[in-house]
């Protein structure tokens, strides 16, 4: 009789151990695999690197499709417009890497070959400091002779609506291009993204 109880006890322990392992997504540890950096992996409904790339592409393409670009090319057939990227503010409800978004914009502009980018005053100062630390000659008028024709700026806003296990996040990205000589706004672009997250009744 005692042997039967012993067998039952071992079976119960084995079953409990199995359930525990399954609950911990297996006792083999974490599985990590490499994927293409361009492949979208949406684990949450938050702003992602794919959102950053898509918005940058669409906004830049829209910017160059406006009349200011044809007008500038006609008036200056031998030069490309120069653009400085000013402040892009994150006013959304979550942390968004604005630096990554700005770099995505820069890559799209440079890849297009339609315009040249001029670094901002803050970037020029940082570059001067870096060169001085390396004991390299720094001209006092470094970069001063190259003036930007246009200034690009923008904001990232968001709204969240949630009810009964469903959540909708709405992002709105607004950007504008200003002619620095006339102070006129020559382009105003807007991109909207809406994401729906549905939770199962049995999720926890």
Secondary structure as GFF3:
##gff-version 3
##sequence-region A 1 204
A	DSSP	alpha_helix	2	23	.	.	.	ID=ss1
A	DSSP	alpha_helix	49	64	.	.	.	ID=ss2
A	DSSP	alpha_helix	67	75	.	.	.	ID=ss3
A	DSSP	beta_strand	81	90	.	.	.	ID=ss4
A	DSSP	alpha_helix	98	112	.	.	.	ID=ss5
A	DSSP	beta_strand	115	118	.	.	.	ID=ss6
A	DSSP	alpha_helix	121	133	.	.	.	ID=ss7
A	DSSP	beta_strand	150	163	.	.	.	ID=ss8
A	DSSP	beta_strand	166	179	.	.	.	ID=ss9
A	DSSP	beta_strand	185	198	.	.	.	ID=ss10
###
